[in-house]
Amino acid sequence: MKKSKLFLGLSILGLACTILVAADHIDAPAVQGGTADITDFYSFQGENTSNLVFVANVKGLLSPTASASASFDEGVLVEFNIDNNNDNVEDLVIQAIPRNGKMYFFGPVAPGTAGTSSTIKTNNLLGSVSITPYGSQAITSVQSGVNLFAGLRDDPFFFDFGQYSEIIAGNASSFNNPGTDTFAGSNVMSIVVELPKSMLGGSGTLNTWVETKRK
């Protein structure tokens, strides 16, 4: 891979302590419905309790028809941020960028500068994985204890938007059980990285969040 140019921040989602589930479907005006639009961010302990998993989903609300031609944007960097000393400033980043049918991961490494601009740390390749084509079995990559995935997935976030609207309007006081999954049948472009906690530094709570940045 060639050294990439400066990327500027577009969208940010989530601040996590230990476990995070956050969602934001087409709510950010600057990226609404575009290739840099973050729909979900998940951070949780892996099945191997020595590992931590990061999941970023972009390009939400893809219908089955639109899913066949959906792809990652090579001009958009997805950056996982890790604060390991509880000052809410990223100490490490994990960067993911697609090129020619593969997703490349870099880090965890200290950012050049904290904040909304980034340069890809091409000297710190974590690994790569072929992007799973639509309708195919999931392609994963395991390299030196790091597990990677990139591709189309069913939208995992459950939300009853209709009932939420009724609550906001004052027509209902609570959600139904089980409710209606508004996102059922829609897909997202998903990026997953699982790696040992020992690579992330710190000895207590980690604060994590995800950003998308465009070249």
Residue frames as a rotation matrix with the C-alpha (Angstrom) as fourth column:
MET 1
0.567 0.823 0.000 0.00
0.823 -0.567 0.000 0.00
0.000 0.000 -1.000 0.00
LYS 2
-0.230 -0.598 0.768 1.13
0.512 -0.745 -0.427 3.52
0.828 0.295 0.477 -0.75
LYS 3
-0.788 -0.055 -0.613 1.40
0.567 -0.451 -0.689 6.10
-0.239 -0.891 0.387 1.98
SER 4
0.052 0.926 0.374 -2.01
0.951 -0.161 0.266 7.73
0.306 0.341 -0.889 2.21
LYS 5
-0.512 -0.183 0.839 -2.83
0.176 -0.979 -0.106 11.39
0.841 0.094 0.533 2.44
LEU 6
-0.981 0.132 0.145 -4.35
-0.185 -0.381 -0.906 13.35
-0.065 -0.915 0.399 5.28
PHE 7
-0.384 0.909 -0.159 -7.84
0.622 0.382 0.683 12.30
0.682 0.164 -0.713 6.34
LEU 8
-0.847 0.172 0.503 -10.24
-0.399 -0.831 -0.388 14.77
0.351 -0.530 0.772 7.98
GLY 9
-0.884 0.466 0.035 -12.96
0.277 0.584 -0.763 13.82
-0.376 -0.665 -0.645 10.45
LEU 10
-0.692 0.721 0.036 -16.55
-0.252 -0.288 0.924 13.51
0.676 0.631 0.381 9.29
SER 11
0.427 0.904 0.019 -18.46
-0.470 0.204 0.859 11.48
0.772 -0.375 0.512 11.82
ILE 12
-0.767 -0.631 0.117 -17.94
-0.403 0.331 -0.853 10.21
0.500 -0.702 -0.508 15.35
LEU 13
0.377 0.919 -0.112 -19.96
-0.492 0.302 0.817 7.78
0.785 -0.253 0.566 17.43
GLY 14
0.764 0.208 -0.610 -19.71
0.254 0.773 0.582 6.49
0.593 -0.599 0.538 20.94
LEU 15
-0.183 -0.811 0.556 -17.70
-0.760 -0.242 -0.603 6.79
0.624 -0.533 -0.572 24.11
ALA 16
0.530 0.440 -0.725 -17.34
-0.107 0.882 0.458 3.46
0.841 -0.166 0.515 25.86
CYS 17
-0.213 -0.562 0.799 -16.48
-0.970 0.026 -0.240 2.23
0.114 -0.827 -0.551 29.30
THR 18
-0.526 -0.147 0.838 -15.90
-0.397 0.913 -0.089 -1.56
-0.752 -0.380 -0.539 29.34
ILE 19
-0.550 0.416 0.724 -18.85
0.742 0.642 0.195 -2.43
-0.384 0.644 -0.662 27.03
LEU 20
-0.588 0.342 -0.733 -20.52
-0.374 -0.918 -0.129 -0.19
-0.718 0.199 0.668 24.48
VAL 21
-0.370 0.517 0.772 -23.51
0.901 0.401 0.163 -0.45
-0.225 0.756 -0.614 22.20
ALA 22
-0.307 0.246 -0.919 -24.27
-0.036 -0.968 -0.247 2.72
-0.951 -0.043 0.306 20.27
ALA 23
-0.247 0.294 0.923 -26.32
0.929 0.343 0.140 3.42
-0.276 0.892 -0.358 17.16
ASP 24
-0.167 0.155 -0.974 -26.87
-0.118 -0.984 -0.136 6.41
-0.979 0.093 0.182 14.89
HIS 25
-0.301 0.129 0.945 -28.70
0.840 0.504 0.199 5.64
-0.451 0.854 -0.260 11.64
ILE 26
-0.271 0.093 0.958 -28.71
0.795 -0.540 0.277 8.54
0.544 0.836 0.072 9.10
ASP 27
0.656 0.535 -0.532 -28.76
0.752 -0.519 0.406 11.12
-0.058 -0.666 -0.743 11.92
ALA 28
-0.067 -0.767 -0.638 -25.52
0.488 -0.583 0.650 13.03
-0.870 -0.268 0.413 11.27
PRO 29
0.761 0.549 -0.346 -26.28
0.003 -0.536 -0.844 15.78
-0.649 0.641 -0.410 8.69
ALA 30
0.151 -0.784 -0.603 -22.73
-0.826 -0.435 0.358 15.97
-0.542 0.444 -0.713 7.29
VAL 31
-0.831 -0.544 -0.118 -22.68
-0.533 0.717 0.449 12.29
-0.159 0.436 -0.886 6.28
GLN 32
-0.125 0.892 0.434 -26.37
-0.578 0.291 -0.762 11.35
-0.806 -0.346 0.480 6.25
GLY 33
0.771 0.560 0.303 -26.92
-0.170 0.640 -0.749 8.22
-0.613 0.526 0.589 4.20
GLY 34
0.601 -0.609 -0.517 -23.42
-0.748 -0.201 -0.633 8.40
0.281 0.767 -0.576 2.68
THR 35
0.521 -0.464 -0.717 -20.47
0.108 0.868 -0.484 6.03
0.847 0.175 0.502 2.68
ALA 36
-0.627 -0.770 0.120 -18.99
0.014 -0.165 -0.986 7.64
0.779 -0.617 0.115 5.82
ASP 37
0.083 0.769 0.633 -22.22
-0.798 -0.329 0.504 7.40
0.597 -0.547 0.587 7.83
ILE 38
-0.919 -0.379 -0.105 -21.62
-0.214 0.706 -0.675 5.32
0.330 -0.598 -0.730 10.99
THR 39
0.080 0.989 -0.125 -24.68
-0.373 0.146 0.916 3.31
0.924 -0.027 0.381 11.99
ASP 40
0.966 0.246 -0.077 -23.38
-0.046 0.458 0.888 1.29
0.253 -0.854 0.454 14.93
PHE 41
-0.120 -0.990 0.070 -20.34
-0.606 0.017 -0.795 0.92
0.786 -0.138 -0.602 17.16
TYR 42
0.934 0.343 -0.096 -19.81
-0.157 0.639 0.753 -2.06
0.320 -0.688 0.651 19.45
SER 43
-0.190 -0.980 0.065 -16.94
-0.611 0.067 -0.789 -2.73
0.768 -0.190 -0.611 21.84
PHE 44
0.729 0.514 0.453 -16.98
-0.679 0.461 0.571 -5.84
0.085 -0.724 0.685 24.02
GLN 45
-0.187 -0.773 0.607 -14.92
-0.772 0.498 0.396 -8.65
-0.608 -0.394 -0.689 25.51
GLY 46
-0.223 0.026 -0.974 -14.30
-0.850 0.483 0.208 -11.52
0.476 0.875 -0.085 23.13
GLU 47
0.826 0.450 -0.341 -15.20
-0.291 0.857 0.425 -15.17
0.483 -0.252 0.838 23.65
ASN 48
0.059 -0.888 -0.456 -11.52
0.812 0.308 -0.496 -15.40
0.581 -0.341 0.739 24.51
THR 49
0.826 0.446 -0.345 -11.67
0.563 -0.607 0.561 -13.20
0.041 -0.658 -0.752 27.61
SER 50
-0.034 -0.905 -0.423 -8.13
0.644 -0.344 0.684 -11.96
-0.764 -0.250 0.595 26.96
ASN 51
-0.721 -0.197 0.665 -9.38
0.687 -0.335 0.645 -10.23
0.096 0.921 0.376 23.78
LEU 52
-0.266 0.661 -0.702 -11.38
0.054 -0.717 -0.695 -7.11
-0.962 -0.223 0.155 23.02
VAL 53
-0.333 0.275 0.902 -13.63
0.925 0.280 0.256 -6.78
-0.182 0.920 -0.348 19.96
PHE 54
-0.511 0.218 -0.832 -14.35
-0.169 -0.974 -0.152 -3.58
-0.843 0.063 0.534 18.02
VAL 55
-0.322 0.485 0.813 -17.15
0.908 0.402 0.120 -3.41
-0.268 0.776 -0.570 15.44
ALA 56
-0.547 0.210 -0.811 -17.95
-0.231 -0.968 -0.095 -0.41
-0.805 0.135 0.578 13.24
ASN 57
-0.178 0.573 0.800 -20.88
0.876 0.462 -0.136 -0.49
-0.448 0.677 -0.585 10.83
VAL 58
-0.651 -0.048 -0.758 -21.33
-0.204 -0.950 0.236 2.06
-0.731 0.308 0.609 8.04
LYS 59
-0.807 0.360 -0.468 -23.74
-0.533 -0.106 0.839 2.65
0.253 0.927 0.277 5.14
GLY 60
-0.805 0.502 0.316 -26.87
0.028 0.564 -0.826 1.61
-0.592 -0.656 -0.468 6.99
LEU 61
0.071 0.994 -0.086 -30.40
-0.284 -0.063 -0.957 0.81
-0.956 0.093 0.278 5.85
LEU 62
-0.697 -0.341 -0.631 -29.21
-0.702 0.141 0.698 -1.05
-0.149 0.929 -0.338 2.74
SER 63
0.455 0.884 0.108 -32.09
-0.789 0.456 -0.412 -2.95
-0.414 0.102 0.905 1.17
PRO 64
0.256 -0.331 0.908 -31.47
0.211 0.936 0.282 -6.47
-0.943 0.120 0.310 -0.20
THR 65
0.834 0.094 0.544 -31.56
0.550 -0.055 -0.833 -4.96
-0.049 0.994 -0.098 -3.70
ALA 66
0.816 -0.536 0.217 -28.99
-0.473 -0.834 -0.284 -2.27
0.333 0.129 -0.934 -2.87
SER 67
0.604 -0.584 0.543 -26.79
-0.435 0.329 0.838 -4.75
-0.668 -0.742 -0.055 -0.96
ALA 68
0.741 -0.283 0.609 -25.65
0.554 0.769 -0.317 -6.61
-0.379 0.573 0.727 -4.07
SER 69
0.457 -0.560 0.691 -23.71
0.567 -0.415 -0.711 -3.57
0.685 0.717 0.129 -5.31
ALA 70
0.974 -0.048 0.220 -22.73
-0.194 -0.678 0.709 -2.10
0.115 -0.733 -0.670 -1.94
SER 71
0.332 -0.924 -0.191 -19.04
0.700 0.376 -0.607 -1.55
0.632 0.068 0.772 -1.22
PHE 72
0.378 -0.350 -0.857 -16.69
0.718 -0.475 0.510 0.26
-0.585 -0.808 0.072 1.12
ASP 73
0.985 -0.055 0.166 -15.50
0.052 -0.815 -0.578 3.71
0.168 0.577 -0.799 0.02
GLU 74
0.323 -0.941 -0.102 -11.73
0.902 0.339 -0.268 3.76
0.287 -0.005 0.958 -0.62
GLY 75
-0.248 -0.387 0.888 -11.73
0.172 -0.920 -0.353 7.45
0.953 0.065 0.295 0.27
VAL 76
0.533 0.517 0.670 -13.07
-0.593 -0.336 0.731 6.86
0.603 -0.787 0.128 3.78
LEU 77
-0.601 -0.739 -0.304 -10.89
-0.131 0.466 -0.875 5.85
0.789 -0.486 -0.377 6.74
VAL 78
0.690 0.721 -0.056 -12.54
-0.092 0.164 0.982 4.17
0.718 -0.673 0.179 9.73
GLU 79
-0.400 -0.900 0.175 -10.62
-0.186 -0.107 -0.977 4.85
0.897 -0.424 -0.125 12.92
PHE 80
0.636 0.471 -0.611 -11.14
0.474 0.387 0.791 3.15
0.609 -0.793 0.022 16.28
ASN 81
-0.016 -0.599 0.801 -9.90
-0.428 -0.719 -0.547 5.35
0.904 -0.352 -0.245 19.13
ILE 82
0.433 0.066 -0.899 -8.64
0.650 0.668 0.362 4.01
0.624 -0.741 0.247 22.46
ASP 83
0.170 -0.339 0.925 -8.14
-0.611 -0.773 -0.171 6.16
0.773 -0.536 -0.339 25.55
ASN 84
0.295 -0.112 -0.949 -6.29
0.423 0.906 0.024 4.08
0.857 -0.409 0.314 28.14
ASN 85
-0.730 -0.555 -0.398 -5.61
0.598 -0.238 -0.765 6.73
0.330 -0.797 0.506 30.81
ASN 86
0.006 0.923 -0.386 -9.15
0.998 -0.028 -0.051 8.12
-0.058 -0.385 -0.921 31.21
ASP 87
-0.559 -0.179 -0.810 -8.50
0.248 -0.968 0.043 11.64
-0.791 -0.177 0.585 29.90
ASN 88
0.469 0.864 0.182 -10.93
0.360 0.001 -0.933 11.22
-0.806 0.503 -0.311 26.96
VAL 89
0.405 -0.447 -0.798 -8.13
-0.859 -0.486 -0.164 11.79
-0.314 0.751 -0.580 24.43
GLU 90
0.985 0.030 -0.169 -7.08
-0.098 0.906 -0.412 8.95
0.141 0.422 0.895 22.15
ASP 91
0.303 -0.915 0.267 -3.78
-0.620 0.024 0.784 7.33
-0.724 -0.403 -0.560 23.14
LEU 92
-0.744 -0.460 0.485 -3.97
0.038 0.696 0.717 4.65
-0.667 0.552 -0.500 20.44
VAL 93
0.141 0.795 -0.590 -5.81
-0.857 -0.200 -0.475 4.24
-0.496 0.572 0.653 17.15
ILE 94
-0.462 -0.142 0.876 -6.68
0.343 0.882 0.324 1.26
-0.818 0.449 -0.358 14.97
GLN 95
-0.230 0.290 -0.929 -7.21
-0.714 -0.699 -0.041 2.36
-0.661 0.654 0.368 11.37
ALA 96
-0.208 0.241 0.948 -9.11
0.490 0.864 -0.112 0.49
-0.847 0.441 -0.297 8.66
ILE 97
-0.047 0.126 -0.991 -9.04
-0.696 -0.716 -0.058 1.43
-0.717 0.687 0.121 4.97
PRO 98
0.551 0.305 0.777 -10.20
0.235 0.836 -0.495 -0.56
-0.800 0.456 0.389 1.91
ARG 99
-0.081 -0.543 -0.836 -8.11
-0.839 -0.416 0.351 -1.06
-0.539 0.730 -0.421 -1.22
ASN 100
-0.346 -0.148 -0.927 -8.76
-0.861 0.443 0.250 -3.32
0.373 0.884 -0.281 -4.21
GLY 101
0.324 0.651 -0.687 -11.08
-0.346 0.757 0.554 -5.77
0.880 0.058 0.471 -2.50
LYS 102
-0.120 -0.392 -0.912 -9.22
0.755 0.560 -0.340 -5.96
0.644 -0.730 0.229 0.80
MET 103
0.870 0.274 0.410 -9.54
-0.079 -0.744 0.664 -4.16
0.487 -0.610 -0.625 4.13
TYR 104
-0.110 -0.975 -0.191 -6.20
0.438 0.125 -0.890 -3.13
0.892 -0.182 0.414 5.63
PHE 105
0.913 0.373 -0.164 -5.81
0.277 -0.271 0.922 -2.55
0.299 -0.887 -0.351 9.36
PHE 106
-0.100 -0.955 0.278 -3.06
0.228 -0.294 -0.928 -0.46
0.969 -0.030 0.247 11.00
GLY 107
0.039 0.039 0.998 -2.18
-0.834 -0.549 0.054 -0.08
0.551 -0.835 0.011 14.69
PRO 108
0.842 0.497 -0.209 -2.77
0.533 -0.706 0.466 -0.04
0.084 -0.504 -0.860 17.55
VAL 109
-0.284 -0.941 0.184 -0.44
0.914 -0.323 -0.244 2.94
0.289 0.099 0.952 17.44
ALA 110
-0.176 0.164 -0.971 -0.26
0.554 -0.798 -0.235 6.43
-0.814 -0.579 0.050 18.89
PRO 111
0.694 0.477 0.539 -1.86
0.712 -0.346 -0.611 8.95
-0.105 0.808 -0.580 16.52
GLY 112
-0.294 -0.785 0.545 0.28
0.808 -0.509 -0.297 11.62
0.511 0.353 0.784 14.90
THR 113
-0.906 0.165 0.391 -2.07
-0.326 -0.861 -0.391 14.20
0.272 -0.482 0.833 16.37
ALA 114
-0.661 0.746 -0.084 -5.23
0.611 0.470 -0.637 13.72
-0.436 -0.472 -0.766 18.42
GLY 115
-0.362 0.619 -0.697 -8.49
-0.299 -0.785 -0.543 15.03
-0.883 0.012 0.469 17.05
THR 116
0.528 0.849 0.028 -10.22
-0.176 0.141 -0.974 15.27
-0.831 0.509 0.224 13.70
SER 117
0.613 -0.359 -0.704 -7.31
-0.765 -0.046 -0.643 14.80
0.198 0.932 -0.303 11.28
SER 118
0.555 -0.386 0.737 -5.31
-0.171 0.814 0.555 11.61
-0.814 -0.434 0.385 10.73
THR 119
0.073 -0.563 -0.823 -2.53
-0.985 0.090 -0.149 10.14
0.158 0.821 -0.548 8.64
ILE 120
0.928 0.293 -0.229 -2.55
-0.277 0.956 0.101 6.40
0.249 -0.030 0.968 8.01
LYS 121
0.280 -0.834 0.476 0.24
-0.820 0.049 0.570 4.70
-0.498 -0.550 -0.670 9.94
THR 122
0.749 0.118 -0.652 1.41
-0.583 0.585 -0.564 2.51
0.315 0.802 0.508 7.06
ASN 123
-0.309 -0.930 -0.201 4.45
-0.617 0.357 -0.702 1.27
0.724 -0.093 -0.684 9.00
ASN 124
-0.756 0.103 0.646 2.18
-0.575 0.367 -0.731 -0.37
-0.312 -0.925 -0.218 11.57
LEU 125
-0.237 0.670 -0.704 0.23
-0.702 0.383 0.600 -2.91
0.672 0.636 0.380 9.50
LEU 126
-0.254 0.271 0.929 -1.90
-0.835 0.423 -0.352 -5.03
-0.488 -0.865 0.118 11.84
GLY 127
-0.643 0.060 0.764 -3.20
0.298 0.938 0.177 -7.27
-0.706 0.341 -0.621 9.08
SER 128
-0.605 0.491 -0.627 -5.59
-0.787 -0.489 0.377 -7.45
-0.122 0.721 0.682 6.15
VAL 129
-0.486 0.531 0.694 -8.61
0.217 0.843 -0.492 -9.46
-0.847 -0.088 -0.525 5.06
SER 130
-0.929 0.263 0.261 -10.44
0.252 -0.069 0.965 -9.93
0.272 0.962 -0.002 1.78
ILE 131
-0.637 0.769 0.051 -13.79
-0.698 -0.548 -0.461 -8.14
-0.326 -0.330 0.886 1.82
THR 132
-0.660 0.440 0.608 -16.55
0.320 0.898 -0.303 -10.73
-0.680 -0.005 -0.734 1.87
PRO 133
-0.938 0.342 -0.048 -18.61
-0.182 -0.371 0.911 -10.50
0.294 0.863 0.410 -1.34
TYR 134
-0.272 0.934 0.230 -22.39
-0.945 -0.215 -0.245 -10.25
-0.179 -0.284 0.942 -1.19
GLY 135
0.658 0.702 -0.273 -24.03
-0.734 0.679 -0.022 -13.64
0.170 0.215 0.962 -0.68
SER 136
0.100 -0.718 -0.689 -20.78
-0.210 0.662 -0.720 -15.40
0.973 0.216 -0.085 0.23
GLN 137
0.647 -0.041 -0.761 -19.65
0.682 0.476 0.555 -17.20
0.340 -0.878 0.336 3.37
ALA 138
0.962 -0.272 0.037 -17.88
-0.256 -0.839 0.480 -14.84
-0.100 -0.471 -0.877 5.76
ILE 139
0.420 -0.905 -0.069 -14.17
0.449 0.273 -0.851 -14.48
0.789 0.326 0.521 5.00
THR 140
0.982 -0.155 0.106 -12.10
-0.168 -0.471 0.866 -13.97
-0.084 -0.868 -0.489 8.14
SER 141
0.325 -0.940 -0.103 -8.40
-0.005 0.107 -0.994 -13.64
0.946 0.324 0.030 8.77
VAL 142
0.989 -0.129 -0.072 -6.46
0.082 0.078 0.994 -14.69
-0.123 -0.989 0.087 11.87
GLN 143
0.390 -0.898 0.203 -2.95
0.270 -0.099 -0.958 -13.23
0.880 0.428 0.204 12.06
SER 144
-0.640 -0.767 -0.040 -0.77
0.221 -0.133 -0.966 -13.35
0.736 -0.627 0.255 15.19
GLY 145
-0.674 0.416 -0.611 -3.79
0.718 0.175 -0.673 -13.58
-0.173 -0.893 -0.416 17.49
VAL 146
-0.656 0.454 -0.603 -5.71
-0.366 -0.890 -0.273 -10.83
-0.661 0.042 0.750 15.67
ASN 147
-0.410 0.626 0.663 -9.05
0.775 0.622 -0.107 -11.69
-0.480 0.470 -0.740 14.03
LEU 148
-0.755 0.061 -0.653 -10.34
-0.290 -0.924 0.249 -9.52
-0.588 0.378 0.715 11.16
PHE 149
-0.275 0.695 0.664 -13.50
0.881 0.460 -0.116 -9.25
-0.386 0.552 -0.739 9.05
ALA 150
-0.651 0.217 -0.727 -14.96
-0.314 -0.949 -0.001 -6.76
-0.691 0.228 0.686 6.57
GLY 151
-0.936 0.344 0.076 -18.13
0.213 0.379 0.901 -7.10
0.281 0.859 -0.428 4.55
LEU 152
-0.361 0.903 0.234 -21.91
-0.597 -0.416 0.685 -6.93
0.716 0.108 0.690 4.38
ARG 153
-0.932 0.150 -0.331 -23.90
0.339 0.682 -0.647 -8.05
0.129 -0.716 -0.687 7.44
ASP 154
0.084 0.996 0.031 -27.50
0.680 -0.080 0.729 -7.95
0.728 -0.040 -0.684 8.57
ASP 155
-0.209 -0.129 0.969 -28.11
-0.397 -0.894 -0.205 -4.81
0.894 -0.428 0.136 10.64
PRO 156
-0.508 -0.074 -0.858 -27.69
0.534 0.754 -0.382 -6.07
0.676 -0.652 -0.344 14.24
PHE 157
-0.996 0.066 0.060 -29.30
-0.088 -0.659 -0.747 -3.12
-0.010 -0.749 0.663 16.00
PHE 158
-0.372 0.921 -0.113 -32.86
0.860 0.388 0.332 -3.67
0.350 0.026 -0.937 17.29
PHE 159
-0.917 0.148 -0.371 -35.01
0.059 -0.869 -0.492 -0.56
-0.395 -0.473 0.788 17.54
ASP 160
-0.169 0.943 0.286 -38.77
0.977 0.198 -0.076 -0.03
-0.129 0.267 -0.955 17.37
PHE 161
-0.948 -0.303 0.098 -38.83
0.316 -0.932 0.179 3.37
0.037 0.201 0.979 15.72
GLY 162
-0.317 0.911 0.265 -42.62
0.166 -0.221 0.961 3.41
0.934 0.349 -0.081 15.35
GLN 163
0.484 0.496 -0.721 -43.18
0.761 0.167 0.626 2.93
0.431 -0.852 -0.297 19.07
TYR 164
-0.458 -0.723 -0.518 -40.43
0.853 -0.520 -0.028 5.41
-0.249 -0.455 0.855 19.87
SER 165
-0.847 0.182 0.500 -42.30
0.149 -0.821 0.550 8.00
0.511 0.541 0.668 17.79
GLU 166
0.188 0.976 -0.113 -45.49
0.332 0.045 0.942 7.23
0.924 -0.215 -0.316 19.68
ILE 167
0.215 -0.204 -0.955 -43.71
0.977 0.027 0.214 7.75
-0.018 -0.979 0.205 23.01
ILE 168
-0.808 -0.583 -0.082 -42.22
0.575 -0.812 0.103 11.05
-0.127 0.036 0.991 21.86
ALA 169
-0.627 0.643 0.440 -45.65
0.003 -0.563 0.826 12.18
0.779 0.519 0.351 20.66
GLY 170
-0.761 0.311 0.570 -47.17
-0.644 -0.248 -0.724 11.36
-0.083 -0.918 0.389 24.05
ASN 171
0.174 0.875 -0.451 -49.37
-0.883 0.342 0.322 8.57
0.436 0.342 0.832 22.69
ALA 172
0.666 -0.039 -0.745 -47.56
0.218 0.965 0.145 5.78
0.714 -0.259 0.651 24.56
SER 173
0.780 -0.328 0.532 -45.59
-0.624 -0.470 0.625 5.52
0.045 -0.820 -0.571 27.78
SER 174
0.057 -0.775 0.629 -43.31
-0.513 0.517 0.685 2.55
-0.857 -0.362 -0.368 27.09
PHE 175
-0.504 -0.318 -0.803 -41.95
-0.854 0.322 0.408 0.16
0.129 0.892 -0.433 24.50
ASN 176
0.679 0.732 -0.063 -43.71
-0.729 0.682 0.062 -3.07
0.088 0.004 0.996 23.63
ASN 177
-0.382 -0.760 0.525 -42.23
-0.744 0.590 0.313 -6.48
-0.548 -0.271 -0.791 24.36
PRO 178
0.056 -0.996 0.067 -40.81
0.805 0.085 0.587 -7.63
-0.591 0.021 0.807 21.99
GLY 179
0.183 0.027 -0.983 -41.75
-0.272 -0.959 -0.077 -4.73
-0.945 0.282 -0.168 19.73
THR 180
0.921 0.156 0.358 -41.10
0.309 0.271 -0.912 -4.36
-0.239 0.950 0.201 16.02
ASP 181
-0.025 -0.998 -0.054 -37.56
0.544 -0.059 0.837 -4.39
-0.838 -0.008 0.545 14.61
THR 182
0.692 0.325 -0.644 -37.49
-0.215 -0.759 -0.614 -1.34
-0.689 0.564 -0.456 12.34
PHE 183
0.025 -0.819 -0.573 -34.16
-0.929 -0.230 0.289 -2.39
-0.369 0.525 -0.767 10.81
ALA 184
0.016 0.030 0.999 -35.16
0.000 1.000 -0.030 -5.98
-1.000 0.000 0.016 10.04
GLY 185
0.618 0.220 0.755 -34.20
0.655 0.386 -0.649 -6.94
-0.434 0.896 0.095 6.50
SER 186
0.927 -0.366 0.080 -31.70
-0.255 -0.774 -0.579 -4.12
0.274 0.516 -0.811 6.06
ASN 187
0.605 -0.778 -0.168 -27.92
0.781 0.621 -0.067 -4.48
0.157 -0.090 0.984 5.90
VAL 188
0.868 -0.459 -0.189 -24.76
-0.357 -0.841 0.406 -2.60
-0.346 -0.285 -0.894 6.85
MET 189
0.496 -0.832 -0.248 -21.12
-0.006 0.282 -0.959 -2.65
0.868 0.477 0.135 5.78
SER 190
0.989 0.004 0.149 -19.29
-0.149 0.100 0.984 -4.04
-0.011 -0.995 0.099 8.81
ILE 191
0.136 -0.988 -0.070 -15.67
-0.335 0.021 -0.942 -3.86
0.933 0.151 -0.328 9.99
VAL 192
0.971 0.212 0.115 -14.59
-0.191 0.388 0.902 -6.13
0.146 -0.897 0.417 12.85
VAL 193
-0.015 -0.987 -0.160 -11.26
-0.321 0.156 -0.934 -6.43
0.947 0.037 -0.319 14.64
GLU 194
0.977 0.209 0.051 -10.58
-0.125 0.360 0.925 -8.65
0.175 -0.909 0.377 17.66
LEU 195
0.149 -0.988 -0.033 -7.21
-0.075 0.022 -0.997 -8.39
0.986 0.151 -0.071 19.35
PRO 196
-0.039 -0.228 -0.973 -5.50
0.880 0.453 -0.142 -9.08
0.473 -0.862 0.183 22.69
LYS 197
0.917 0.398 -0.034 -6.21
0.349 -0.756 0.553 -6.53
0.194 -0.519 -0.832 25.42
SER 198
0.380 -0.855 -0.353 -2.48
0.637 -0.035 0.770 -6.49
-0.671 -0.518 0.531 26.10
MET 199
-0.344 -0.502 0.794 -1.99
0.931 -0.292 0.219 -4.55
0.122 0.814 0.568 22.84
LEU 200
0.322 0.657 0.681 -4.13
0.559 -0.713 0.424 -1.66
0.764 0.245 -0.597 24.11
GLY 201
-0.661 -0.696 0.279 -2.17
0.183 -0.511 -0.840 -0.55
0.728 -0.505 0.465 27.18
GLY 202
-0.202 0.560 0.804 -3.56
-0.813 -0.553 0.181 0.66
0.546 -0.617 0.567 30.49
SER 203
-0.931 -0.156 -0.331 -4.69
0.048 0.844 -0.534 -1.46
0.363 -0.513 -0.778 33.41
GLY 204
-0.651 0.750 -0.114 -8.24
0.087 -0.076 -0.993 -0.25
-0.754 -0.657 -0.016 34.02
THR 205
0.379 0.905 0.192 -11.21
0.426 0.014 -0.905 0.99
-0.822 0.425 -0.380 32.04
LEU 206
-0.790 -0.528 0.312 -10.72
0.507 -0.277 0.816 1.78
-0.345 0.803 0.487 28.37
ASN 207
0.172 0.787 -0.592 -12.74
-0.105 -0.583 -0.806 4.54
-0.980 0.201 -0.017 26.71
THR 208
-0.720 -0.406 0.562 -13.31
0.452 0.340 0.825 3.80
-0.526 0.848 -0.061 23.03
TRP 209
0.330 0.819 -0.470 -15.04
-0.113 -0.460 -0.881 5.52
-0.937 0.344 -0.059 20.13
VAL 210
-0.202 -0.326 0.923 -15.05
0.829 0.445 0.339 5.35
-0.521 0.834 0.181 16.35
GLU 211
0.086 0.166 -0.982 -14.70
-0.304 -0.935 -0.184 8.00
-0.949 0.315 -0.030 13.64
THR 212
0.414 -0.078 0.907 -14.93
0.854 0.379 -0.357 8.09
-0.316 0.922 0.223 9.88
LYS 213
0.137 -0.480 -0.866 -12.59
-0.086 -0.877 0.473 10.43
-0.987 0.010 -0.161 8.01
ARG 214
0.839 0.244 0.485 -12.48
0.450 0.189 -0.873 11.36
-0.305 0.951 0.049 4.34
LYS 215
-0.181 -0.972 0.152 -9.32
0.866 -0.084 0.493 12.01
-0.466 0.220 0.857 2.32
